[in-house]
Amino acid sequence: MIRPDEQTADQNPDLPLVKLWGGRFDEPTDAFVEAFTASIGFDQRLYREDIAGSIAHARMLAKVGVLKTEECDKIVQGLNAILLDIERGDFAWVVAYEDVHMNIEARLIDRIGDVGKKLHTGRSRNDQVATDVRLHLRGAIDRILAELTRLRSGLVDLAEREADTVMPGFTHLQVAQPVSFGHHLLAWYEMLTRDADRLVDVRRRVNVLPLGSAALAGTSYPLDRAYVAEQLGFDGVSRNSLDAVSDRDFVIEFLSAASLAMMHLSRMSEELILWTSAQFGFIDLPDRFCTGSSIMPQKKNPDVPELVRGKTGRVYGDLFALLTLMKGQPLAYNKDNQEDKEPLFDAIDTLLGSLRAFADMIPALQPNRDRMRAAARQGFSTATDLADYLVRQGVPFRDAHEIVGRAVRHAQNAGCDLADLPLDVLQGFSAKIGEEVFAVLTLEGSMAARDIEGGTAPAQVRRQAAAARAALAEQGA
Ligand code: ARG
């Protein structure tokens, strides 16, 4: 991933370096201050949104009669030509022009002459940058949602295939009860589905147009804000200009949702890392998702999950950077807000990359069913089933718990599983135990018995997978 801020922002000798706001200044900006205050190194990433916003603004200015049609046409042509230049890599970003907005505007004026100077009518960089960031984040959310859908679909496919596969379910990382591997995968699906829901909700508040708020107080031009919103696909326009230019809640909301999604990916990573270890051996990851060691020839390391687990911290950091950035700011716009972009872009790239890696990796995961089954047989995972059996024979649950506890201790001393104890030994713990108890003590019997909505019975897992598939189809997956 090459980030725009890794590109060099060198000077273009062809452009006259006249500041677009130079009028009231007596001396040039200190060279270091110029570089220190510039955001062009990272906000050039917003060029598409900036140009789209400017075109919509120009068309609206023509519609309300502030620009003549020919003027608007020249501006739109000029902006489209600049877009092509940038995409072709034929555009030198100039630090002296500070940011993406003034780089593009200066180039426009350079290209089409004085008409270009009319574009900024009724607009400020304050509402311009808020618009650009909202447009950019909206696009990013859509790409993230698409990757989330791909990952969720992969989980549902795998869960359906593995509905009958038994694995140990854990509490305290101790074997607790047998569960379906498909059930475990659908637990991950639920976590990620909440993440998708949250992002859809955040997107509603992102998709509001600030343009028309100008610097902070609105503008005296008769702008048609609804027309700009319509052209850019916004659901509506902001209601308060002071709020619109200073609000970055939508970035923080996104970073919160992104942090939760990364936390989920990190938990999934942790399990994948455990499961690929020799001690568990539950799954294999194909070689293409792993790397080796430069010294230990036998090693195959689960790098992708490890990196995702590690990258989670970056996104939490991005969230805290934004919360802290905003906490002391008076209304309305402050230059502090320029600091919103790098954490936002970092979180977008990190989440998108992590989701992409997971969406590619999950369908390729190879379960080792024998190992999972053997692990589920350890740790007396069907002890609760024996207690439930005794309850069905009329024993109160607390007494049943005590009886099974004693049977477990006995089996432990004998070095065997509950199901391996002879019937007469089991009957020594309770006379209510009959021959049919052995069906109850099997892993499959235990799993199938939990045939309740949300339970681990394979029949339930298949039902949940089908419901998930239907929900994904409704979302157009
Ligand atoms: N580069 C600035 C930012 O990222 C754009 C807005 C600057 N506005 C201003 N009044 N200095 O926030």
Residues whose N, C-alpha, C, O or C-beta is under 5 A from the ligand:
A	BS01	LIG	S39 D99 R125 N126 V129 N337 Q338
